[in-house]
Amino acid sequence: MRGTRIPSNTITPPLDRLIFLNRGLSWVVRRLEALMPRVRDADLHADLRAMLDSHRENIARAEGYARQGQVHSTLSSSKVERGTPDICGPPT
């Protein structure tokens, strides 16, 4: 399925959306890991490091939610607290 684009709005079950999101975040992590050793600008390197760390944290958090079966309740409530977008859609 490599190279096939799936519109994110067609993925409706919350767990499937979470898995789809983590695939994208994982792709970015791999790209940043490959790029960072070549970045010589200290400010840019620091910004990319912060992005990499944030993506890794988000991947781990989403995996934890999925393992605990808290996809609906935890993500829906946390998005309100942090003002983040609802990646799972409304609870069913």
Rosetta blueprint (number, residue, H / E / L):
1 M L
2 R L
3 G L
4 T L
5 R L
6 I L
7 P L
8 S H
9 N H
10 T H
11 I L
12 T L
13 P L
14 P H
15 L H
16 D H
17 R H
18 L H
19 I H
20 F H
21 L H
22 N H
23 R H
24 G H
25 L H
26 S H
27 W H
28 V H
29 V H
30 R H
31 R H
32 L H
33 E H
34 A H
35 L H
36 M H
37 P H
38 R H
39 V L
40 R L
41 D L
42 A H
43 D H
44 L H
45 H H
46 A H
47 D H
48 L H
49 R H
50 A H
51 M H
52 L H
53 D H
54 S H
55 H H
56 R H
57 E H
58 N H
59 I H
60 A H
61 R H
62 A H
63 E H
64 G H
65 Y H
66 A H
67 R H
68 Q H
69 G L
70 Q L
71 V H
72 H H
73 S H
74 T H
75 L H
76 S H
77 S H
78 S H
79 K H
80 V H
81 E H
82 R H
83 G L
84 T L
85 P L
86 D L
87 I L
88 C L
89 G L
90 P L
91 P L
92 T L
